[in-house]
Amino acid sequence: MHLDIELDPTIGERLFAVAEQQGQSASALITQALQAWLAERSDYWPAAVANFEGVADAPRFEAFREGMPPPTENPLA
């Protein structure tokens, strides 16, 4: 995929200097940086999970609490 981006001149100069130093292209460094950033994103969910709407005939989670006795002591104390 081809993508054009506009960088601040200072960042661009640093990018090309590091790329030359490491013997890689600027595109390769940008790709590596984006892969690392995307891998770390905690709010990313695959489409199958993000678009999941539940199961229509499944009981509500809260329904399981109705038959449980209340705690005898404060669990956070």
mmJSON file of the N, C-alpha and C atoms, coordinates in Angstrom:
{"data_MODEL":{"atom_site":{
"group_PDB":["ATOM","ATOM","ATOM","ATOM","ATOM","ATOM","ATOM","ATOM","ATOM","ATOM","ATOM","ATOM","ATOM","ATOM","ATOM","ATOM","ATOM","ATOM","ATOM","ATOM","ATOM","ATOM","ATOM","ATOM","ATOM","ATOM","ATOM","ATOM","ATOM","ATOM","ATOM","ATOM","ATOM","ATOM","ATOM","ATOM","ATOM","ATOM","ATOM","ATOM","ATOM","ATOM","ATOM","ATOM","ATOM","ATOM","ATOM","ATOM","ATOM","ATOM","ATOM","ATOM","ATOM","ATOM","ATOM","ATOM","ATOM","ATOM","ATOM","ATOM","ATOM","ATOM","ATOM","ATOM","ATOM","ATOM","ATOM","ATOM","ATOM","ATOM","ATOM","ATOM","ATOM","ATOM","ATOM","ATOM","ATOM","ATOM","ATOM","ATOM","ATOM","ATOM","ATOM","ATOM","ATOM","ATOM","ATOM","ATOM","ATOM","ATOM","ATOM","ATOM","ATOM","ATOM","ATOM","ATOM","ATOM","ATOM","ATOM","ATOM","ATOM","ATOM","ATOM","ATOM","ATOM","ATOM","ATOM","ATOM","ATOM","ATOM","ATOM","ATOM","ATOM","ATOM","ATOM","ATOM","ATOM","ATOM","ATOM","ATOM","ATOM","ATOM","ATOM","ATOM","ATOM","ATOM","ATOM","ATOM","ATOM","ATOM","ATOM","ATOM","ATOM","ATOM","ATOM","ATOM","ATOM","ATOM","ATOM","ATOM","ATOM","ATOM","ATOM","ATOM","ATOM","ATOM","ATOM","ATOM","ATOM","ATOM","ATOM","ATOM","ATOM","ATOM","ATOM","ATOM","ATOM","ATOM","ATOM","ATOM","ATOM","ATOM","ATOM","ATOM","ATOM","ATOM","ATOM","ATOM","ATOM","ATOM","ATOM","ATOM","ATOM","ATOM","ATOM","ATOM","ATOM","ATOM","ATOM","ATOM","ATOM","ATOM","ATOM","ATOM","ATOM","ATOM","ATOM","ATOM","ATOM","ATOM","ATOM","ATOM","ATOM","ATOM","ATOM","ATOM","ATOM","ATOM","ATOM","ATOM","ATOM","ATOM","ATOM","ATOM","ATOM","ATOM","ATOM","ATOM","ATOM","ATOM","ATOM","ATOM","ATOM","ATOM","ATOM","ATOM","ATOM","ATOM","ATOM","ATOM","ATOM","ATOM","ATOM","ATOM","ATOM","ATOM","ATOM","ATOM","ATOM","ATOM","ATOM"],
"id":[1,2,3,4,5,6,7,8,9,10,11,12,13,14,15,16,17,18,19,20,21,22,23,24,25,26,27,28,29,30,31,32,33,34,35,36,37,38,39,40,41,42,43,44,45,46,47,48,49,50,51,52,53,54,55,56,57,58,59,60,61,62,63,64,65,66,67,68,69,70,71,72,73,74,75,76,77,78,79,80,81,82,83,84,85,86,87,88,89,90,91,92,93,94,95,96,97,98,99,100,101,102,103,104,105,106,107,108,109,110,111,112,113,114,115,116,117,118,119,120,121,122,123,124,125,126,127,128,129,130,131,132,133,134,135,136,137,138,139,140,141,142,143,144,145,146,147,148,149,150,151,152,153,154,155,156,157,158,159,160,161,162,163,164,165,166,167,168,169,170,171,172,173,174,175,176,177,178,179,180,181,182,183,184,185,186,187,188,189,190,191,192,193,194,195,196,197,198,199,200,201,202,203,204,205,206,207,208,209,210,211,212,213,214,215,216,217,218,219,220,221,222,223,224,225,226,227,228,229,230,231],
"type_symbol":["N","C","C","N","C","C","N","C","C","N","C","C","N","C","C","N","C","C","N","C","C","N","C","C","N","C","C","N","C","C","N","C","C","N","C","C","N","C","C","N","C","C","N","C","C","N","C","C","N","C","C","N","C","C","N","C","C","N","C","C","N","C","C","N","C","C","N","C","C","N","C","C","N","C","C","N","C","C","N","C","C","N","C","C","N","C","C","N","C","C","N","C","C","N","C","C","N","C","C","N","C","C","N","C","C","N","C","C","N","C","C","N","C","C","N","C","C","N","C","C","N","C","C","N","C","C","N","C","C","N","C","C","N","C","C","N","C","C","N","C","C","N","C","C","N","C","C","N","C","C","N","C","C","N","C","C","N","C","C","N","C","C","N","C","C","N","C","C","N","C","C","N","C","C","N","C","C","N","C","C","N","C","C","N","C","C","N","C","C","N","C","C","N","C","C","N","C","C","N","C","C","N","C","C","N","C","C","N","C","C","N","C","C","N","C","C","N","C","C","N","C","C","N","C","C","N","C","C","N","C","C"],
"label_atom_id":["N","CA","C","N","CA","C","N","CA","C","N","CA","C","N","CA","C","N","CA","C","N","CA","C","N","CA","C","N","CA","C","N","CA","C","N","CA","C","N","CA","C","N","CA","C","N","CA","C","N","CA","C","N","CA","C","N","CA","C","N","CA","C","N","CA","C","N","CA","C","N","CA","C","N","CA","C","N","CA","C","N","CA","C","N","CA","C","N","CA","C","N","CA","C","N","CA","C","N","CA","C","N","CA","C","N","CA","C","N","CA","C","N","CA","C","N","CA","C","N","CA","C","N","CA","C","N","CA","C","N","CA","C","N","CA","C","N","CA","C","N","CA","C","N","CA","C","N","CA","C","N","CA","C","N","CA","C","N","CA","C","N","CA","C","N","CA","C","N","CA","C","N","CA","C","N","CA","C","N","CA","C","N","CA","C","N","CA","C","N","CA","C","N","CA","C","N","CA","C","N","CA","C","N","CA","C","N","CA","C","N","CA","C","N","CA","C","N","CA","C","N","CA","C","N","CA","C","N","CA","C","N","CA","C","N","CA","C","N","CA","C","N","CA","C","N","CA","C","N","CA","C","N","CA","C","N","CA","C","N","CA","C","N","CA","C","N","CA","C"],
"label_alt_id":[null,null,null,null,null,null,null,null,null,null,null,null,null,null,null,null,null,null,null,null,null,null,null,null,null,null,null,null,null,null,null,null,null,null,null,null,null,null,null,null,null,null,null,null,null,null,null,null,null,null,null,null,null,null,null,null,null,null,null,null,null,null,null,null,null,null,null,null,null,null,null,null,null,null,null,null,null,null,null,null,null,null,null,null,null,null,null,null,null,null,null,null,null,null,null,null,null,null,null,null,null,null,null,null,null,null,null,null,null,null,null,null,null,null,null,null,null,null,null,null,null,null,null,null,null,null,null,null,null,null,null,null,null,null,null,null,null,null,null,null,null,null,null,null,null,null,null,null,null,null,null,null,null,null,null,null,null,null,null,null,null,null,null,null,null,null,null,null,null,null,null,null,null,null,null,null,null,null,null,null,null,null,null,null,null,null,null,null,null,null,null,null,null,null,null,null,null,null,null,null,null,null,null,null,null,null,null,null,null,null,null,null,null,null,null,null,null,null,null,null,null,null,null,null,null,null,null,null,null,null,null],
"label_comp_id":["MET","MET","MET","HIS","HIS","HIS","LEU","LEU","LEU","ASP","ASP","ASP","ILE","ILE","ILE","GLU","GLU","GLU","LEU","LEU","LEU","ASP","ASP","ASP","PRO","PRO","PRO","THR","THR","THR","ILE","ILE","ILE","GLY","GLY","GLY","GLU","GLU","GLU","ARG","ARG","ARG","LEU","LEU","LEU","PHE","PHE","PHE","ALA","ALA","ALA","VAL","VAL","VAL","ALA","ALA","ALA","GLU","GLU","GLU","GLN","GLN","GLN","GLN","GLN","GLN","GLY","GLY","GLY","GLN","GLN","GLN","SER","SER","SER","ALA","ALA","ALA","SER","SER","SER","ALA","ALA","ALA","LEU","LEU","LEU","ILE","ILE","ILE","THR","THR","THR","GLN","GLN","GLN","ALA","ALA","ALA","LEU","LEU","LEU","GLN","GLN","GLN","ALA","ALA","ALA","TRP","TRP","TRP","LEU","LEU","LEU","ALA","ALA","ALA","GLU","GLU","GLU","ARG","ARG","ARG","SER","SER","SER","ASP","ASP","ASP","TYR","TYR","TYR","TRP","TRP","TRP","PRO","PRO","PRO","ALA","ALA","ALA","ALA","ALA","ALA","VAL","VAL","VAL","ALA","ALA","ALA","ASN","ASN","ASN","PHE","PHE","PHE","GLU","GLU","GLU","GLY","GLY","GLY","VAL","VAL","VAL","ALA","ALA","ALA","ASP","ASP","ASP","ALA","ALA","ALA","PRO","PRO","PRO","ARG","ARG","ARG","PHE","PHE","PHE","GLU","GLU","GLU","ALA","ALA","ALA","PHE","PHE","PHE","ARG","ARG","ARG","GLU","GLU","GLU","GLY","GLY","GLY","MET","MET","MET","PRO","PRO","PRO","PRO","PRO","PRO","PRO","PRO","PRO","THR","THR","THR","GLU","GLU","GLU","ASN","ASN","ASN","PRO","PRO","PRO","LEU","LEU","LEU","ALA","ALA","ALA"],
"label_asym_id":["A","A","A","A","A","A","A","A","A","A","A","A","A","A","A","A","A","A","A","A","A","A","A","A","A","A","A","A","A","A","A","A","A","A","A","A","A","A","A","A","A","A","A","A","A","A","A","A","A","A","A","A","A","A","A","A","A","A","A","A","A","A","A","A","A","A","A","A","A","A","A","A","A","A","A","A","A","A","A","A","A","A","A","A","A","A","A","A","A","A","A","A","A","A","A","A","A","A","A","A","A","A","A","A","A","A","A","A","A","A","A","A","A","A","A","A","A","A","A","A","A","A","A","A","A","A","A","A","A","A","A","A","A","A","A","A","A","A","A","A","A","A","A","A","A","A","A","A","A","A","A","A","A","A","A","A","A","A","A","A","A","A","A","A","A","A","A","A","A","A","A","A","A","A","A","A","A","A","A","A","A","A","A","A","A","A","A","A","A","A","A","A","A","A","A","A","A","A","A","A","A","A","A","A","A","A","A","A","A","A","A","A","A","A","A","A","A","A","A","A","A","A","A","A","A","A","A","A","A","A","A"],
"label_entity_id":["1","1","1","1","1","1","1","1","1","1","1","1","1","1","1","1","1","1","1","1","1","1","1","1","1","1","1","1","1","1","1","1","1","1","1","1","1","1","1","1","1","1","1","1","1","1","1","1","1","1","1","1","1","1","1","1","1","1","1","1","1","1","1","1","1","1","1","1","1","1","1","1","1","1","1","1","1","1","1","1","1","1","1","1","1","1","1","1","1","1","1","1","1","1","1","1","1","1","1","1","1","1","1","1","1","1","1","1","1","1","1","1","1","1","1","1","1","1","1","1","1","1","1","1","1","1","1","1","1","1","1","1","1","1","1","1","1","1","1","1","1","1","1","1","1","1","1","1","1","1","1","1","1","1","1","1","1","1","1","1","1","1","1","1","1","1","1","1","1","1","1","1","1","1","1","1","1","1","1","1","1","1","1","1","1","1","1","1","1","1","1","1","1","1","1","1","1","1","1","1","1","1","1","1","1","1","1","1","1","1","1","1","1","1","1","1","1","1","1","1","1","1","1","1","1","1","1","1","1","1","1"],
"label_seq_id":[1,1,1,2,2,2,3,3,3,4,4,4,5,5,5,6,6,6,7,7,7,8,8,8,9,9,9,10,10,10,11,11,11,12,12,12,13,13,13,14,14,14,15,15,15,16,16,16,17,17,17,18,18,18,19,19,19,20,20,20,21,21,21,22,22,22,23,23,23,24,24,24,25,25,25,26,26,26,27,27,27,28,28,28,29,29,29,30,30,30,31,31,31,32,32,32,33,33,33,34,34,34,35,35,35,36,36,36,37,37,37,38,38,38,39,39,39,40,40,40,41,41,41,42,42,42,43,43,43,44,44,44,45,45,45,46,46,46,47,47,47,48,48,48,49,49,49,50,50,50,51,51,51,52,52,52,53,53,53,54,54,54,55,55,55,56,56,56,57,57,57,58,58,58,59,59,59,60,60,60,61,61,61,62,62,62,63,63,63,64,64,64,65,65,65,66,66,66,67,67,67,68,68,68,69,69,69,70,70,70,71,71,71,72,72,72,73,73,73,74,74,74,75,75,75,76,76,76,77,77,77],
"pdbx_PDB_ins_code":[null,null,null,null,null,null,null,null,null,null,null,null,null,null,null,null,null,null,null,null,null,null,null,null,null,null,null,null,null,null,null,null,null,null,null,null,null,null,null,null,null,null,null,null,null,null,null,null,null,null,null,null,null,null,null,null,null,null,null,null,null,null,null,null,null,null,null,null,null,null,null,null,null,null,null,null,null,null,null,null,null,null,null,null,null,null,null,null,null,null,null,null,null,null,null,null,null,null,null,null,null,null,null,null,null,null,null,null,null,null,null,null,null,null,null,null,null,null,null,null,null,null,null,null,null,null,null,null,null,null,null,null,null,null,null,null,null,null,null,null,null,null,null,null,null,null,null,null,null,null,null,null,null,null,null,null,null,null,null,null,null,null,null,null,null,null,null,null,null,null,null,null,null,null,null,null,null,null,null,null,null,null,null,null,null,null,null,null,null,null,null,null,null,null,null,null,null,null,null,null,null,null,null,null,null,null,null,null,null,null,null,null,null,null,null,null,null,null,null,null,null,null,null,null,null,null,null,null,null,null,null],
"Cartn_x":[0.845,0.0,0.896,0.519,1.273,0.537,1.285,0.708,1.644,1.108,1.894,1.609,2.664,2.5,3.373,2.99,3.784,4.367,5.685,6.383,6.954,7.06,7.789,9.219,9.846,11.2,12.22,12.134,13.075,12.91,11.669,11.413,11.876,11.611,12.043,13.554,14.273,15.737,16.244,15.654,16.057,15.745,14.577,14.18,15.186,15.524,16.463,17.868,18.261,19.578,19.637,18.583,18.547,18.457,17.679,17.538,18.891,19.625,20.946,21.902,21.851,22.708,22.466,21.208,20.846,20.819,21.067,21.073,19.695,18.687,17.309,16.691,15.575,14.861,13.995,13.654,12.754,11.412,10.983,9.716,9.749,10.862,10.985,10.918,11.576,11.53,10.133,9.447,8.072,7.173,7.342,6.543,6.78,8.045,8.36,7.739,7.827,7.273,5.757,5.1,3.648,3.238,3.983,3.669,3.773,4.819,4.996,3.879,3.532,2.477,1.133,0.808,-0.464,-0.519,0.61,0.653,0.399,0.759,0.617,-0.736,-1.511,-2.795,-3.729,-4.087,-4.957,-6.419,-6.77,-8.174,-8.516,-7.592,-7.855,-8.511,-9.597,-10.288,-10.48,-10.291,-10.574,-12.039,-12.338,-13.692,-14.717,-14.363,-15.307,-15.71,-14.79,-15.091,-15.789,-15.265,-15.828,-17.27,-17.613,-18.955,-19.896,-19.428,-20.254,-21.42,-22.61,-23.805,-24.432,-23.773,-24.293,-25.156,-25.695,-26.572,-27.966,-28.907,-30.245,-30.916,-30.816,-31.54,-30.688,-29.523,-28.671,-29.209,-29.165,-29.629,-28.689,-29.226,-28.409,-27.438,-26.252,-25.233,-25.75,-26.46,-26.959,-27.959,-28.608,-29.611,-28.99,-27.724,-27.069,-26.861,-26.898,-26.695,-27.926,-29.09,-30.338,-30.392,-29.845,-29.896,-28.734,-27.825,-26.638,-26.886,-26.391,-26.53,-25.548,-25.865,-24.933,-23.68,-22.568,-21.338,-21.521,-20.872,-21.002,-20.095,-19.058,-18.173,-17.756,-17.208,-16.8,-15.545,-15.651,-14.481,-13.375,-13.693,-12.702,-12.018,-12.446,-11.888,-10.54],
"Cartn_y":[-1.166,0.0,1.236,2.198,3.449,4.495,5.236,6.256,7.456,8.625,9.856,10.514,10.902,11.618,12.857,13.829,15.046,15.093,15.213,15.25,16.627,16.942,18.134,17.958,19.008,18.869,18.281,18.644,18.122,16.613,16.157,14.721,13.991,14.562,13.946,13.8,14.839,14.785,13.699,13.618,12.594,11.198,11.055,9.764,9.287,10.17,9.777,9.532,10.265,10.046,8.674,8.327,7.019,5.902,6.102,5.09,4.81,5.866,5.707,5.002,5.402,4.812,3.307,2.907,1.502,0.721,1.391,0.719,0.271,1.015,0.705,1.91,1.673,2.789,3.47,4.711,5.429,4.712,4.18,3.449,2.228,1.509,0.334,0.733,1.834,2.29,2.722,3.424,3.856,2.638,1.644,0.419,-0.28,-0.391,-1.03,-0.267,1.041,1.868,1.717,1.705,1.54,0.154,-0.867,-2.223,-2.311,-1.728,-1.745,-0.965,0.185,1.016,0.303,-0.302,-1.012,-2.231,-2.909,-4.089,-3.71,-2.503,-2.063,-1.439,-1.166,-0.493,-1.409,-0.966,-1.786,-1.657,-0.617,-0.427,-1.007,-1.737,-2.33,-3.685,-3.89,-5.174,-5.611,-6.884,-7.376,-7.108,-6.976,-6.656,-7.645,-8.929,-9.933,-9.656,-9.125,-8.815,-7.459,-6.465,-5.117,-5.074,-5.9,-5.885,-6.901,-7.638,-8.664,-8.014,-8.467,-7.882,-8.781,-9.851,-10.726,-11.833,-12.632,-13.735,-13.382,-13.319,-12.827,-13.588,-14.909,-15.68,-16.018,-15.436,-15.683,-14.898,-15.492,-14.75,-13.594,-12.554,-11.406,-11.832,-11.291,-11.614,-11.352,-10.238,-9.856,-10.858,-11.635,-12.606,-13.663,-13.951,-14.954,-14.46,-13.167,-12.613,-12.752,-12.87,-12.875,-14.002,-15.154,-16.28,-16.352,-15.418,-15.456,-14.682,-15.205,-14.457,-13.28,-12.221,-11.091,-11.507,-10.825,-11.156,-10.933,-11.748,-11.606,-10.525,-10.164,-9.093,-8.267,-7.114,-6.238,-6.808,-7.232,-7.837,-6.824,-5.539,-4.504,-3.964,-4.416,-3.887,-4.497],
"Cartn_z":[0.0,0.0,0.0,-0.764,-0.836,-0.006,0.82,1.675,1.706,1.44,1.535,2.877,3.587,4.85,4.831,5.625,5.737,7.141,7.223,8.501,8.761,10.015,10.423,9.912,9.355,8.799,9.778,11.039,12.024,12.189,12.251,12.382,11.127,9.971,8.716,8.647,9.046,9.04,9.99,11.175,12.142,11.603,10.977,10.416,9.377,8.433,7.374,7.913,8.939,9.545,10.222,10.965,11.635,10.606,9.573,8.521,7.869,7.56,6.945,7.905,9.162,10.193,10.324,10.221,10.401,9.09,7.999,6.701,6.253,6.65,6.274,5.589,4.94,4.332,5.39,5.129,6.029,6.074,4.956,4.898,5.814,5.834,6.703,8.17,8.541,9.934,10.329,9.447,9.73,9.895,9.021,9.113,10.443,10.863,12.143,13.31,13.26,14.334,14.408,13.26,13.249,13.723,13.331,13.791,15.309,15.878,17.33,18.017,17.465,18.049,18.001,16.871,16.745,17.654,17.833,18.704,20.159,20.549,21.935,22.244,21.224,21.459,22.238,23.43,24.269,23.869,23.143,22.782,21.413,20.806,19.505,19.687,18.991,18.997,17.553,17.253,15.902,15.557,14.291,13.837,14.378,14.438,14.93,16.377,17.175,18.568,18.666,17.973,18.043,17.551,16.584,16.007,16.637,17.641,18.271,19.006,18.73,19.339,20.4,20.745,21.776,21.201,22.088,21.708,22.211,21.306,21.625,22.766,22.81,23.825,25.056,25.189,26.362,27.556,28.767,29.951,30.249,30.841,31.239,32.321,32.323,33.324,34.733,34.903,36.221,36.771,35.907,36.357,37.268,37.119,37.953,39.383,39.59,40.931,41.812,41.199,41.965,42.982,42.683,43.597,44.568,44.504,45.366,46.653,47.772,49.03,49.031,49.749,49.833,50.59,50.379,51.103,52.606,53.392,54.856,55.416,54.665,55.105,53.891,54.122,53.053,52.378,51.112,50.453,50.128,50.223,49.902,51.161,52.314,53.564,53.866],
"occupancy":[1.0,1.0,1.0,1.0,1.0,1.0,1.0,1.0,1.0,1.0,1.0,1.0,1.0,1.0,1.0,1.0,1.0,1.0,1.0,1.0,1.0,1.0,1.0,1.0,1.0,1.0,1.0,1.0,1.0,1.0,1.0,1.0,1.0,1.0,1.0,1.0,1.0,1.0,1.0,1.0,1.0,1.0,1.0,1.0,1.0,1.0,1.0,1.0,1.0,1.0,1.0,1.0,1.0,1.0,1.0,1.0,1.0,1.0,1.0,1.0,1.0,1.0,1.0,1.0,1.0,1.0,1.0,1.0,1.0,1.0,1.0,1.0,1.0,1.0,1.0,1.0,1.0,1.0,1.0,1.0,1.0,1.0,1.0,1.0,1.0,1.0,1.0,1.0,1.0,1.0,1.0,1.0,1.0,1.0,1.0,1.0,1.0,1.0,1.0,1.0,1.0,1.0,1.0,1.0,1.0,1.0,1.0,1.0,1.0,1.0,1.0,1.0,1.0,1.0,1.0,1.0,1.0,1.0,1.0,1.0,1.0,1.0,1.0,1.0,1.0,1.0,1.0,1.0,1.0,1.0,1.0,1.0,1.0,1.0,1.0,1.0,1.0,1.0,1.0,1.0,1.0,1.0,1.0,1.0,1.0,1.0,1.0,1.0,1.0,1.0,1.0,1.0,1.0,1.0,1.0,1.0,1.0,1.0,1.0,1.0,1.0,1.0,1.0,1.0,1.0,1.0,1.0,1.0,1.0,1.0,1.0,1.0,1.0,1.0,1.0,1.0,1.0,1.0,1.0,1.0,1.0,1.0,1.0,1.0,1.0,1.0,1.0,1.0,1.0,1.0,1.0,1.0,1.0,1.0,1.0,1.0,1.0,1.0,1.0,1.0,1.0,1.0,1.0,1.0,1.0,1.0,1.0,1.0,1.0,1.0,1.0,1.0,1.0,1.0,1.0,1.0,1.0,1.0,1.0,1.0,1.0,1.0,1.0,1.0,1.0,1.0,1.0,1.0,1.0,1.0,1.0],
"B_iso_or_equiv":[0.0,0.0,0.0,0.0,0.0,0.0,0.0,0.0,0.0,0.0,0.0,0.0,0.0,0.0,0.0,0.0,0.0,0.0,0.0,0.0,0.0,0.0,0.0,0.0,0.0,0.0,0.0,0.0,0.0,0.0,0.0,0.0,0.0,0.0,0.0,0.0,0.0,0.0,0.0,0.0,0.0,0.0,0.0,0.0,0.0,0.0,0.0,0.0,0.0,0.0,0.0,0.0,0.0,0.0,0.0,0.0,0.0,0.0,0.0,0.0,0.0,0.0,0.0,0.0,0.0,0.0,0.0,0.0,0.0,0.0,0.0,0.0,0.0,0.0,0.0,0.0,0.0,0.0,0.0,0.0,0.0,0.0,0.0,0.0,0.0,0.0,0.0,0.0,0.0,0.0,0.0,0.0,0.0,0.0,0.0,0.0,0.0,0.0,0.0,0.0,0.0,0.0,0.0,0.0,0.0,0.0,0.0,0.0,0.0,0.0,0.0,0.0,0.0,0.0,0.0,0.0,0.0,0.0,0.0,0.0,0.0,0.0,0.0,0.0,0.0,0.0,0.0,0.0,0.0,0.0,0.0,0.0,0.0,0.0,0.0,0.0,0.0,0.0,0.0,0.0,0.0,0.0,0.0,0.0,0.0,0.0,0.0,0.0,0.0,0.0,0.0,0.0,0.0,0.0,0.0,0.0,0.0,0.0,0.0,0.0,0.0,0.0,0.0,0.0,0.0,0.0,0.0,0.0,0.0,0.0,0.0,0.0,0.0,0.0,0.0,0.0,0.0,0.0,0.0,0.0,0.0,0.0,0.0,0.0,0.0,0.0,0.0,0.0,0.0,0.0,0.0,0.0,0.0,0.0,0.0,0.0,0.0,0.0,0.0,0.0,0.0,0.0,0.0,0.0,0.0,0.0,0.0,0.0,0.0,0.0,0.0,0.0,0.0,0.0,0.0,0.0,0.0,0.0,0.0,0.0,0.0,0.0,0.0,0.0,0.0,0.0,0.0,0.0,0.0,0.0,0.0],
"pdbx_formal_charge":[null,null,null,null,null,null,null,null,null,null,null,null,null,null,null,null,null,null,null,null,null,null,null,null,null,null,null,null,null,null,null,null,null,null,null,null,null,null,null,null,null,null,null,null,null,null,null,null,null,null,null,null,null,null,null,null,null,null,null,null,null,null,null,null,null,null,null,null,null,null,null,null,null,null,null,null,null,null,null,null,null,null,null,null,null,null,null,null,null,null,null,null,null,null,null,null,null,null,null,null,null,null,null,null,null,null,null,null,null,null,null,null,null,null,null,null,null,null,null,null,null,null,null,null,null,null,null,null,null,null,null,null,null,null,null,null,null,null,null,null,null,null,null,null,null,null,null,null,null,null,null,null,null,null,null,null,null,null,null,null,null,null,null,null,null,null,null,null,null,null,null,null,null,null,null,null,null,null,null,null,null,null,null,null,null,null,null,null,null,null,null,null,null,null,null,null,null,null,null,null,null,null,null,null,null,null,null,null,null,null,null,null,null,null,null,null,null,null,null,null,null,null,null,null,null,null,null,null,null,null,null],
"auth_seq_id":[1,1,1,2,2,2,3,3,3,4,4,4,5,5,5,6,6,6,7,7,7,8,8,8,9,9,9,10,10,10,11,11,11,12,12,12,13,13,13,14,14,14,15,15,15,16,16,16,17,17,17,18,18,18,19,19,19,20,20,20,21,21,21,22,22,22,23,23,23,24,24,24,25,25,25,26,26,26,27,27,27,28,28,28,29,29,29,30,30,30,31,31,31,32,32,32,33,33,33,34,34,34,35,35,35,36,36,36,37,37,37,38,38,38,39,39,39,40,40,40,41,41,41,42,42,42,43,43,43,44,44,44,45,45,45,46,46,46,47,47,47,48,48,48,49,49,49,50,50,50,51,51,51,52,52,52,53,53,53,54,54,54,55,55,55,56,56,56,57,57,57,58,58,58,59,59,59,60,60,60,61,61,61,62,62,62,63,63,63,64,64,64,65,65,65,66,66,66,67,67,67,68,68,68,69,69,69,70,70,70,71,71,71,72,72,72,73,73,73,74,74,74,75,75,75,76,76,76,77,77,77],
"auth_comp_id":["MET","MET","MET","HIS","HIS","HIS","LEU","LEU","LEU","ASP","ASP","ASP","ILE","ILE","ILE","GLU","GLU","GLU","LEU","LEU","LEU","ASP","ASP","ASP","PRO","PRO","PRO","THR","THR","THR","ILE","ILE","ILE","GLY","GLY","GLY","GLU","GLU","GLU","ARG","ARG","ARG","LEU","LEU","LEU","PHE","PHE","PHE","ALA","ALA","ALA","VAL","VAL","VAL","ALA","ALA","ALA","GLU","GLU","GLU","GLN","GLN","GLN","GLN","GLN","GLN","GLY","GLY","GLY","GLN","GLN","GLN","SER","SER","SER","ALA","ALA","ALA","SER","SER","SER","ALA","ALA","ALA","LEU","LEU","LEU","ILE","ILE","ILE","THR","THR","THR","GLN","GLN","GLN","ALA","ALA","ALA","LEU","LEU","LEU","GLN","GLN","GLN","ALA","ALA","ALA","TRP","TRP","TRP","LEU","LEU","LEU","ALA","ALA","ALA","GLU","GLU","GLU","ARG","ARG","ARG","SER","SER","SER","ASP","ASP","ASP","TYR","TYR","TYR","TRP","TRP","TRP","PRO","PRO","PRO","ALA","ALA","ALA","ALA","ALA","ALA","VAL","VAL","VAL","ALA","ALA","ALA","ASN","ASN","ASN","PHE","PHE","PHE","GLU","GLU","GLU","GLY","GLY","GLY","VAL","VAL","VAL","ALA","ALA","ALA","ASP","ASP","ASP","ALA","ALA","ALA","PRO","PRO","PRO","ARG","ARG","ARG","PHE","PHE","PHE","GLU","GLU","GLU","ALA","ALA","ALA","PHE","PHE","PHE","ARG","ARG","ARG","GLU","GLU","GLU","GLY","GLY","GLY","MET","MET","MET","PRO","PRO","PRO","PRO","PRO","PRO","PRO","PRO","PRO","THR","THR","THR","GLU","GLU","GLU","ASN","ASN","ASN","PRO","PRO","PRO","LEU","LEU","LEU","ALA","ALA","ALA"],
"auth_asym_id":["A","A","A","A","A","A","A","A","A","A","A","A","A","A","A","A","A","A","A","A","A","A","A","A","A","A","A","A","A","A","A","A","A","A","A","A","A","A","A","A","A","A","A","A","A","A","A","A","A","A","A","A","A","A","A","A","A","A","A","A","A","A","A","A","A","A","A","A","A","A","A","A","A","A","A","A","A","A","A","A","A","A","A","A","A","A","A","A","A","A","A","A","A","A","A","A","A","A","A","A","A","A","A","A","A","A","A","A","A","A","A","A","A","A","A","A","A","A","A","A","A","A","A","A","A","A","A","A","A","A","A","A","A","A","A","A","A","A","A","A","A","A","A","A","A","A","A","A","A","A","A","A","A","A","A","A","A","A","A","A","A","A","A","A","A","A","A","A","A","A","A","A","A","A","A","A","A","A","A","A","A","A","A","A","A","A","A","A","A","A","A","A","A","A","A","A","A","A","A","A","A","A","A","A","A","A","A","A","A","A","A","A","A","A","A","A","A","A","A","A","A","A","A","A","A","A","A","A","A","A","A"],
"auth_atom_id":["N","CA","C","N","CA","C","N","CA","C","N","CA","C","N","CA","C","N","CA","C","N","CA","C","N","CA","C","N","CA","C","N","CA","C","N","CA","C","N","CA","C","N","CA","C","N","CA","C","N","CA","C","N","CA","C","N","CA","C","N","CA","C","N","CA","C","N","CA","C","N","CA","C","N","CA","C","N","CA","C","N","CA","C","N","CA","C","N","CA","C","N","CA","C","N","CA","C","N","CA","C","N","CA","C","N","CA","C","N","CA","C","N","CA","C","N","CA","C","N","CA","C","N","CA","C","N","CA","C","N","CA","C","N","CA","C","N","CA","C","N","CA","C","N","CA","C","N","CA","C","N","CA","C","N","CA","C","N","CA","C","N","CA","C","N","CA","C","N","CA","C","N","CA","C","N","CA","C","N","CA","C","N","CA","C","N","CA","C","N","CA","C","N","CA","C","N","CA","C","N","CA","C","N","CA","C","N","CA","C","N","CA","C","N","CA","C","N","CA","C","N","CA","C","N","CA","C","N","CA","C","N","CA","C","N","CA","C","N","CA","C","N","CA","C","N","CA","C","N","CA","C","N","CA","C","N","CA","C","N","CA","C","N","CA","C","N","CA","C"],
"pdbx_PDB_model_num":[1,1,1,1,1,1,1,1,1,1,1,1,1,1,1,1,1,1,1,1,1,1,1,1,1,1,1,1,1,1,1,1,1,1,1,1,1,1,1,1,1,1,1,1,1,1,1,1,1,1,1,1,1,1,1,1,1,1,1,1,1,1,1,1,1,1,1,1,1,1,1,1,1,1,1,1,1,1,1,1,1,1,1,1,1,1,1,1,1,1,1,1,1,1,1,1,1,1,1,1,1,1,1,1,1,1,1,1,1,1,1,1,1,1,1,1,1,1,1,1,1,1,1,1,1,1,1,1,1,1,1,1,1,1,1,1,1,1,1,1,1,1,1,1,1,1,1,1,1,1,1,1,1,1,1,1,1,1,1,1,1,1,1,1,1,1,1,1,1,1,1,1,1,1,1,1,1,1,1,1,1,1,1,1,1,1,1,1,1,1,1,1,1,1,1,1,1,1,1,1,1,1,1,1,1,1,1,1,1,1,1,1,1,1,1,1,1,1,1,1,1,1,1,1,1,1,1,1,1,1,1]
}}}
